[in-house]
Amino acid sequence: MRNNTAAYDEIRHLLLGMFISRSLTAVAELNIAELLHNGPQSVDMLAKETDSDPDALYRVLRTLAAVNVFEELKDRTFKNNALSDTLRIDAEHSAHAIVRWINDPGCWASWGRLDYSIKTGRPATEAVLGSDLFTWLQEHPSSLKRFQEAMTGFCNIAAHGVVETFDFSAINKIVDIGGGHGLLLGKILTRYHTTTGVLFDRPEVIDQALPLLTKLGVADRVETVAGDFFEHIPSGADAYIMKHVLHDWDDKHCMMILNNCHNAMKPNSRLLVVEAVMDDGPNSLFAKQADLETLVITTGGRERTQQEFADLFSRCGLKLQRLIKTDYPAVILEAVAH
Ligand SMILES: C[S@@+](CC[C@H](N)C(=O)[O-])C[C@H]1O[C@@H](n2cnc3c(N)ncnc32)[C@H](O)[C@@H]1O
């Protein structure tokens, strides 16, 4: 009987994770962690600064404090702790952007139709948004901004893992395919001062990339190129890097991208694919969660095993040469032309 109660409690805890997720987004939208950065504040003051109802805000914050996000002091006063500090935009490992994206209508509303994906194997975005995510984002600039900021936020830790792990010193020119606003490319170029880069993405994304490249101090070494990786990829670089791009697509579309990559590569160019590889190891929960996200919001995307990547590469004239682990739950798959 006790075991049954424990099991019930655990299921309830998992189920009500939704309340926590929604609360995290709500407080991130209100920048509560930012307001607490300089010290504790009463909920009345926080409500005043965010134009909120004090009692409702208190009920949300005390729930978050119960799961160790914020610390509740006496007299309805709250302070930041390690977890809530990650909700700040400027925190070293900021979760602010991803917290906002996960509950953006483009993502959240689609998850409401997981049943559609299970029945059809198709993205729930079709049923909810009326198109694939990237087409929908084109027409919804505030969601596009949240999505790209979330990718950049995610990328911050992953980019650190890639730059710490891979030796780019022999690479003069590198193309980041589907590189978003250029955080990964920027981090590589910040470390390797003579390397130049090409940031390649869709026009509406490239249009917004300059501020980040400028902030990272690499804008003068980056050529920004807008285009469609199903049509063409800029040619002649020593290395091509593609992070969290292939997991958005089914095998047919991955092969279109990889064939265009192969066409763009010189005989001794390398392709570096950064993805969460599906295996039974300790990182597999992240890969499985990311895989579900691709089921719901992408058209045929999935997380793949090492063997599935090797097969895809070989069907496009490429050979998987090395799998390099990083300290982030993603690996670098290095491929060359064969
Ligand atoms: C999941 S995001 C990954 C972004 C970035 N590489 C990162 O890891 O943060 C996928 C990227 O592919 C880009 N993309 C999608 N379709 C594209 C296309 N047809 N041509 C070029 N880029 C595309 C998106 O705009 C987005 O920046």
The ligand as a Gaussian input file, in Angstrom:
#p B3LYP/6-31G(d) Opt

LIG

0 1
 C       17.107000      24.230000     -34.226000
 S       17.743000      25.672000     -34.955000
 C       19.499000      25.529000     -34.595000
 C       20.182000      26.860000     -34.668000
 C       21.668000      26.834000     -34.285000
 N       22.426000      25.980000     -35.160000
 C       21.821000      26.419000     -32.848000
 O       22.236000      25.291000     -32.581000
 O       21.507000      27.223000     -31.963000
 C       17.686000      25.299000     -36.688000
 C       18.167000      26.428000     -37.573000
 O       18.010000      26.038000     -38.950000
 C       17.549000      27.178000     -39.671000
 N       16.863000      26.756000     -40.901000
 C       15.663000      26.124000     -40.996000
 N       15.353000      25.892000     -42.282000
 C       16.387000      26.391000     -43.025000
 C       16.650000      26.424000     -44.426000
 N       15.799000      25.896000     -45.304000
 N       17.815000      26.988000     -44.850000
 C       18.692000      27.527000     -43.939000
 N       18.501000      27.497000     -42.585000
 C       17.348000      26.938000     -42.142000
 C       16.623000      27.861000     -38.683000
 O       16.344000      29.207000     -39.044000
 C       17.394000      27.725000     -37.387000
 O       18.284000      28.806000     -37.185000

